[in-house]
Amino acid sequence: MALAAFCLFSASLSAGQDDQLIEQLGDRLLDRGSAPAYSIPVGDGMRLLVTQAFKTYPVSGDNWTSVMASLRRSPLDVHGSIAYGLTRAGWKWTYQVLEHDRLCTIHGFDLALDLVVVLPELVRSRLGPEEMALWKEYADGVAQHERIHAQDALDVGVRLLKTLAEMPGAASCSDLQKQVEGVHAREMEWFQARATEVDAQRMGFPARFR
């Protein structure tokens, strides 16, 4: 039995576009900390490692009309359209393989999911109580919408690892790598279709804001 070379692969759900946008915005986004990193064990030797950071962009105004006008100047651009929130999911994985009796199998798989969530933040505002309550309802809707995207990314990670854990192996490690990439590609296709559905239906938003 021989332990094959350590393999490292990386991929991004956003195909780099969201990463580039966040980098380009730079100081226009405010860092709002991060959640403690954690791991989810999935099967024997399979782990999903999760990190999540939060950023905001400023929205201002002294009344509801001016706040909405400020919001419409959101710096977030997703596929050519203005967005009011954004969840960027980046993926990297490392795994080892074992070759024995002309069979190559996965021997430990770490899948790292790095989430960055961008939300609007009301600053320098003099909204009255009723309008402030309306803003909170809207902002909570944006946050809930982005939580759906984040949960979908987590679900993809767990499902991908479960699929890999059930794979019997391949005749060669290059074939095994192709199988891993095929599983990843199918999950990314599902994730993109799901993201389109979530956005189209404005899931998470209160009915009045859909």
Secondary structure by P-SEA (a helix, b strand, c coil): cccccbbbbbbbcccaaaaaaaaaaccccccccccccccccccccbbbbbbbbbbbbbbbcccaaaaaaaaaacccccccccccbbbbbbbbbcbbbbbcccbbbbcbbbbbbbbbbbbbbbccccccaaaaaaaaaaaaaaaaaaaaaaaaaaaaaaaaaaaaaaccccccaaaaaaaaaaaaaaaaaaaaaaaaaaaaaccccccccc
